[in-house]
Amino acid sequence: MAEYSEYPRVKFIRLDNGDDLLAEVVEVGDDDNFMFHLVNPLKVLYIPSEKQGYYVVSFMPWVFPRMVDIQEFTLQVDKVVIICDASDKMNSYYWDSMQDTLKPPREVIPESEEDTLDNIDEYITKRIYH
């Protein structure tokens, strides 16, 4: 994992519906109208491992990017059961996961039609005979 000390520290958030999130969090409002502003929240998934009693942690968008252009949301404070700094390991894992989102898309270099057909033929041959 890369080092992300220059990136904002993310928070672990457990909601009253049981969802666990990792996100950049900004506290907004005053005592009478206090809320959390979440930036790029990711839902934490706990997937059973092949090793009994263990889980693999994975992330997915809390709200899919097809639904909203900007991944920023306001969350009412009464929906939060737990909020705390994520561990160093989870902070790094979050930023590793976010790198695909943060990087500009890589440039696609067009292939010639013949190269494309050769690649498809090679792929099909490998799938059939292996």
Protein Blocks (a to p, Z undefined) as FASTA:
>chain_A
ZZfklpccddddddfkopacddddddeddfklgcdddehiacddddddfbghiacddddd
fbdfklpmblcddddfklpmbdcdddfklmmmmmmmmmmmmpccdddddddfklmmmmmm
mmmmmmmmZZ
